[in-house]
């Protein structure tokens, strides 16, 4: 999440500038990781190495990639000092890659088990991203971050999933040929070639891939029905497709809670469910008329 200049001046927590709070929160999370022997990598925001992102751009939350086998340790550490889980990995995104924790003083932490677009096994992916890591001081505390090649890939993949950002211009466009080749090689090792292609304008080269429609939806947008059609095409196996059908019929109560700022009532969930079905019916009707 990237705030406006007004949001950077003062956020909902009171009088702490968002940028300052995010720096401090990174340091707090790393202190917890150091104490617990937990492997994490800090991503985006103040973790980005110089020259890879538009100057002056900030994040409004903390993003960390945790070694999957260390997730229980990190959750225990976060919750021991007051972070409260607000979304689950299953409901956090299309990729089920991250969950959100909230702290009244420190704000949001997004804990990532893997990075969207990467298709190899998450524990192995963490090892790859940890290769030749860099220690970057955030709020005067050394925090491990991926190396420049890995950060370029992470930023481009994030841009592809976000419908395009200025990150591509700096992380990819400003890179020389050798640096771009290194990013392509890393993407191939991580099984992220299609996602990288979506980020750098080469998606049509992967038109026959099962995830093509999904990445095209992220890049170009579309209706809710277009999204579910793309997710269906990308889902591999009967179990994944069954889970997708269940999710399509159910209101995401985690997101509804974030939207309301409190746990939803049963009636609010039912009302959201009715709204969901009305929108779906409207999209089906409009598609039939067009065809």
SULTAVEN-V328686 format. One record per pair of residues at least 4 apart in sequence whose C-alpha atoms are under 6 Angstrom apart, sorted by the first residue. I is the first residue (numbers start at 1). GAP is how many residues later the second one is. Records with the same first field share a line. If there is no record, write none. Layout:
I=GAP / GAP
This chain:
1=58 / 59
2=56 / 57 / 58
3=4 / 57
7=4
8=9 / 10
9=8
10=5 / 6 / 7
11=7
21=4
22=39
23=115 / 116
24=115
25=81
27=114
33=4 / 5
38=32
39=28
40=25 / 26
41=23 / 24 / 103 / 104
42=5 / 22 / 103
43=4 / 20 / 21
44=4
45=13 / 14
52=118 / 119
53=114 / 117
61=47 / 48
62=47 / 48
63=47
64=47 / 48
65=47 / 48
66=47
67=59
68=45 / 55
76=4
78=5
79=4
83=18 / 19 / 20
84=17 / 18
85=15 / 16
86=14 / 15
87=5 / 12 / 13 / 167
88=4 / 11
89=7 / 8 / 9 / 10
90=6
92=4 / 6 / 7
97=15 / 16 / 17
98=13 / 14
99=11 / 12
100=9 / 10
101=7 / 8
102=5 / 6
103=4
114=8
117=75 / 78
118=72 / 73 / 74
119=72
120=70 / 71
129=17
133=12 / 13 / 14
134=10 / 11 / 13
135=7 / 8 / 9
136=6 / 7
137=4 / 5 / 6
146=4 / 5
149=34
152=19
153=30
156=12 / 43
157=38 / 39
159=5 / 6
160=4 / 38 / 39 / 59
161=57
163=55 / 56
167=4
168=4
169=4
170=4
175=4
187=4 / 5 / 6
188=4 / 5
197=4 / 5 / 6
198=4 / 5
207=5
210=23 / 24
211=23
213=17
214=16 / 17
216=4
217=4
222=4
235=5 / 6
236=4
251=22
257=4 / 5 / 6 / 7
264=4
